[in-house]
């Protein structure tokens, strides 16, 4: 093949619609967020761990879960990163994704951090810390989805 | 009792950000032809094919159909053909699939192929985002980079690892890739250069993250009787296995350690009769899609204590002239055709054992380890190759 040979490119794109049931567990969780500004997890009847997000089985004990437990609105940041580059079709940067262990839960909820200036990484890395206390900030208009909690912010 | 099995042929393609010179089957053909030539075999000598890719990176779902003829004319010759997809571990899983085909006694000579055209997607992170739970987690825009960045931030917090340590991993791998004609990124990078790269996701900079690559890879696995006739330099599979962790990453937020990998390592070392990996392994080809992972993997694989991976690095233990060179190929950090990447790790370990790694050959390799992770750090595959059968 010579350098001058023209190679043609065929465009491609997928735009396939799907529908995902939230099922009984996430539906109840989302309804509580939307209607009552409450966060619920489920307790495993055997190991007694409180699982968040709520789910139909405990994978440690392989048993069904059915006891709903209300969580606190505050928790501890267990892990995080702050993304600074835009990715096509994904939320715009800077965005801090965090894992929060809410008071009363044994597992972490994946969510985002707000109420902190993330624009300068050198400053932001000292503002978002593993072990810090955070609290939920709610949307006024809630739709019954995980982002009804708009973000978590540092506890004042 | 499982039969002995060995890798007897390896074929790699040149990887780049877009192999515009070849259509997909031609890319696969390039790898398969090279593996057949390496083993001096013909298409008819292959009893079965195990193929892997991670859909939908290529923009063609189930590309095994497109590629079936490029896999030793498997369609024309009506050969048994099995496709495996396990996310980032796909390339490791197909190697395991080939190993199981042969050790079970069901097939004598098996072609293992993995391919991916990550270069044909315009946004790899958006494709990766489709792997994430659509109910609770997809909305945040998570992809692979955030997982690697979580690991780095936790390792910094708990073990005091620094951006300089990550830059050292990057510089080491970029230098190794310069000796590897099949590597995607082939340019000199100093630690100073790395520390000036733009921040992708704190604390990972551009040079801490693997590229998106087009590439394919093929190996041939044979039973003992056939292996000894095919080559004088078989790479015997002395131990191999896979492990999985639970689904919700939020259930295991201790990103500084890689517990599942440690458990798998203990299993596979026992199988391969390895007591002290740092002393008994001669080279390790690890899946370091992000710089931090090479450090955590060294710890989880027992080359050092948890939190001491940076010491190993700073002392040069894992450099090309060190006691246990890690990623002589430049690793996943310099080349990542996702579904094929795991098989590239296995191939590199095999080439090192066979003495065919050319400019990147580590001297006197007897035993090599290949590692693969995938599925939002939930899956791992390990394979131990050796000059001598167990």
Interface residues (C-beta under 8 A of the other chain):
Chain A: X1 X7 X9 X12 X14 X18 X20 X22 X23 X26 X51 X52 X53 X55 X59 X78 X79 X80 X81 X82 X83 X84 X85 X87 X88 X89 X90 X91 X95 X97 X99 X101 X107 X108 X109 X110 X111 X112 X121 X124 X125 X129 X130 X131 X145 X146 X147
Chain B: X20 X21 X56 X59 X120 X122 X123 X125 X126 X129 X134 X135 X136 X137 X139 X140 X141 X142 X143 X145 X146 X149 X150 X152 X153 X154 X157 X158 X198 X199 X200 X201 X202 X203 X204 X246 X247 X248 X249 X250 X251 X253 X255
